[in-house]
Amino acid sequence: MNLLDLVYNQNINLQYTNKKDCIFMLPLNENLQNHVHSFHAAAIFSLAEATSAQFLINTFKIFENTVVPLLRATNTKYKKPGLTNIYGKAMLMNETKEEIITLLNNKKRALVTIKVEVIDEAEFIIFTGTFEWFLSMNA
């Protein structure tokens, strides 16, 4: 699945990035700004959620057509305004890739928690969040 093909992601102008350790970026534009001319919280959250989803796809490519991922829970913290282009990076929390693969192979389901940081051009962290995904093998 290509997340950039989703109409919502096209509407917010989500883009891949070559910035080190980052997956996606959002360029600052007036359509995504709030009343103080920084990124709207919903735009930051959208970047973070898409980053966690793409990280999941990249990390578990072997299950691409056999696992259905559903976002189950999030915990987020906004740290400072986003005044420049913003970038999302992600990492696994709590479990290793191998532990999750074993769970999927044995139990046909798993919970995966992904930590996401959204940074600005100066690499200041403007958002942190965890995204818990429920993965279920197709029957």
LOMARGU-63828 format. One record per residue (C-alpha): residue number from 1; residue in one letter; y, z, x. Coordinates in pm, whole numbers, plus 50000, padded with zeros to 5 digits. Each point is the difference from the previous one (the first is absolute). Layout:
<nodes>
node tigu NUM&palo a&north Y&up Z&east X
...
</nodes>
This chain:
<nodes>
node tigu 1&palo m&north 50000&up 50000&east 50000
node tigu 2&palo n&north 50347&up 49916&east 50121
node tigu 3&palo l&north 50241&up 50265&east 49878
node tigu 4&palo l&north 50294&up 49767&east 50058
node tigu 5&palo d&north 49863&up 49779&east 49720
node tigu 6&palo l&north 50066&up 50273&east 49743
node tigu 7&palo v&north 50308&up 49914&east 49795
node tigu 8&palo y&north 50140&up 50354&east 50026
node tigu 9&palo n&north 49984&up 49990&east 50380
node tigu 10&palo q&north 50166&up 49658&east 49999
node tigu 11&palo n&north 50275&up 50135&east 49773
node tigu 12&palo i&north 50086&up 50279&east 50245
node tigu 13&palo n&north 49971&up 49758&east 50297
node tigu 14&palo l&north 49719&up 50191&east 50172
node tigu 15&palo q&north 49921&up 49839&east 50336
node tigu 16&palo y&north 49756&up 50035&east 50288
node tigu 17&palo t&north 50157&up 50119&east 50324
node tigu 18&palo n&north 49929&up 49976&east 50371
node tigu 19&palo k&north 50162&up 50340&east 50062
node tigu 20&palo k&north 49760&up 50210&east 50209
node tigu 21&palo d&north 49750&up 50203&east 49791
node tigu 22&palo c&north 50158&up 49886&east 49672
node tigu 23&palo i&north 49845&up 49788&east 49726
node tigu 24&palo f&north 50274&up 49909&east 49752
node tigu 25&palo m&north 50378&up 50005&east 49985
node tigu 26&palo l&north 50274&up 49976&east 49741
node tigu 27&palo p&north 50331&up 49844&east 50094
node tigu 28&palo l&north 50298&up 50190&east 49863
node tigu 29&palo n&north 50166&up 49811&east 49717
node tigu 30&palo e&north 50214&up 50096&east 49704
node tigu 31&palo n&north 49715&up 49950&east 49752
node tigu 32&palo l&north 49813&up 50296&east 50154
node tigu 33&palo q&north 50298&up 50231&east 50046
node tigu 34&palo n&north 50089&up 50313&east 49810
node tigu 35&palo h&north 50341&up 50138&east 49903
node tigu 36&palo v&north 50083&up 50101&east 50362
node tigu 37&palo h&north 49899&up 49660&east 50143
node tigu 38&palo s&north 49683&up 50117&east 50172
node tigu 39&palo f&north 49646&up 49900&east 49904
node tigu 40&palo h&north 49903&up 50116&east 49653
node tigu 41&palo a&north 49719&up 50258&east 50008
node tigu 42&palo a&north 49778&up 49766&east 49795
node tigu 43&palo a&north 50037&up 49723&east 50260
node tigu 44&palo i&north 49906&up 50238&east 50282
node tigu 45&palo f&north 49700&up 50119&east 49799
node tigu 46&palo s&north 49896&up 49639&east 49931
node tigu 47&palo l&north 50004&up 49921&east 50372
node tigu 48&palo a&north 49796&up 50313&east 50074
node tigu 49&palo e&north 49741&up 49932&east 49730
node tigu 50&palo a&north 49955&up 49638&east 50107
node tigu 51&palo t&north 49970&up 50112&east 50362
node tigu 52&palo s&north 49722&up 50243&east 49908
node tigu 53&palo a&north 49819&up 49731&east 49800
node tigu 54&palo q&north 50022&up 49743&east 50281
node tigu 55&palo f&north 49882&up 50261&east 50251
node tigu 56&palo l&north 49700&up 50062&east 49775
node tigu 57&palo i&north 49927&up 49627&east 49982
node tigu 58&palo n&north 50034&up 49958&east 50378
node tigu 59&palo t&north 49791&up 50306&east 50086
node tigu 60&palo f&north 49713&up 49931&east 49760
node tigu 61&palo k&north 49989&up 49620&east 50015
node tigu 62&palo i&north 49616&up 50008&east 49981
node tigu 63&palo f&north 50028&up 50124&east 49640
node tigu 64&palo e&north 50268&up 49751&east 49894
node tigu 65&palo n&north 49811&up 49851&east 49705
node tigu 66&palo t&north 49774&up 50294&east 49918
node tigu 67&palo v&north 50233&up 50300&east 49964
node tigu 68&palo v&north 50259&up 50064&east 49731
node tigu 69&palo p&north 50286&up 50219&east 50125
node tigu 70&palo l&north 50209&up 50202&east 49753
node tigu 71&palo l&north 50296&up 50213&east 50098
node tigu 72&palo r&north 49920&up 50353&east 49882
node tigu 73&palo a&north 50275&up 50228&east 50129
node tigu 74&palo t&north 50307&up 50007&east 50221
node tigu 75&palo n&north 50213&up 50263&east 50169
node tigu 76&palo t&north 50335&up 49882&east 50126
node tigu 77&palo k&north 50306&up 50128&east 50183
node tigu 78&palo y&north 50326&up 49815&east 50046
node tigu 79&palo k&north 50168&up 50109&east 50323
node tigu 80&palo k&north 50319&up 49795&east 50034
node tigu 81&palo p&north 50169&up 49696&east 49845
node tigu 82&palo g&north 49876&up 49655&east 50095
node tigu 83&palo l&north 50309&up 49813&east 50113
node tigu 84&palo t&north 49836&up 49718&east 50198
node tigu 85&palo n&north 49683&up 49794&east 49967
node tigu 86&palo i&north 49702&up 50231&east 49953
node tigu 87&palo y&north 49642&up 49981&east 50129
node tigu 88&palo g&north 49669&up 50156&east 49893
node tigu 89&palo k&north 49723&up 50126&east 50226
node tigu 90&palo a&north 49677&up 50173&east 49903
node tigu 91&palo m&north 49707&up 50201&east 50135
node tigu 92&palo l&north 49685&up 50162&east 49865
node tigu 93&palo m&north 50011&up 50372&east 49922
node tigu 94&palo n&north 49715&up 50250&east 49985
node tigu 95&palo e&north 49711&up 49752&east 50036
node tigu 96&palo t&north 49901&up 49746&east 50260
node tigu 97&palo k&north 49933&up 49637&east 49920
node tigu 98&palo e&north 49632&up 50057&east 50077
node tigu 99&palo e&north 49977&up 50299&east 49761
node tigu 100&palo i&north 50151&up 49795&east 49719
node tigu 101&palo i&north 49767&up 49706&east 50064
node tigu 102&palo t&north 49701&up 50237&east 49990
node tigu 103&palo l&north 50120&up 50145&east 49668
node tigu 104&palo l&north 50045&up 49656&east 49849
node tigu 105&palo n&north 49659&up 49885&east 50115
node tigu 106&palo n&north 49822&up 50318&east 49885
node tigu 107&palo k&north 50190&up 50116&east 49690
node tigu 108&palo k&north 50168&up 49671&east 49903
node tigu 109&palo r&north 50338&up 50176&east 49977
node tigu 110&palo a&north 50246&up 50187&east 50217
node tigu 111&palo l&north 50343&up 50158&east 50001
node tigu 112&palo v&north 50226&up 49879&east 50280
node tigu 113&palo t&north 50331&up 50158&east 50089
node tigu 114&palo i&north 50251&up 49789&east 50188
node tigu 115&palo k&north 50317&up 50138&east 50155
node tigu 116&palo v&north 50300&up 49768&east 49991
node tigu 117&palo e&north 50330&up 50024&east 50182
node tigu 118&palo v&north 50295&up 49780&east 49914
node tigu 119&palo i&north 50243&up 49956&east 50286
node tigu 120&palo d&north 50335&up 49829&east 50039
node tigu 121&palo e&north 50122&up 49760&east 50272
node tigu 122&palo a&north 50072&up 50293&east 50235
node tigu 123&palo e&north 49645&up 50129&east 49931
node tigu 124&palo f&north 50121&up 50311&east 49821
node tigu 125&palo i&north 49751&up 50116&east 49738
node tigu 126&palo i&north 50159&up 49968&east 49658
node tigu 127&palo f&north 49686&up 50067&east 49790
node tigu 128&palo t&north 49654&up 50150&east 50043
node tigu 129&palo g&north 49722&up 49994&east 49750
node tigu 130&palo t&north 49630&up 50024&east 49943
node tigu 131&palo f&north 49819&up 49757&east 49775
node tigu 132&palo e&north 49655&up 50095&east 49874
node tigu 133&palo w&north 49786&up 49703&east 49905
node tigu 134&palo f&north 49676&up 50011&east 49801
node tigu 135&palo l&north 49762&up 49732&east 50125
node tigu 136&palo s&north 49709&up 49893&east 49785
node tigu 137&palo m&north 49732&up 49743&east 50082
node tigu 138&palo n&north 49960&up 49720&east 49745
node tigu 139&palo a&north 49685&up 50037&east 49793
</nodes>
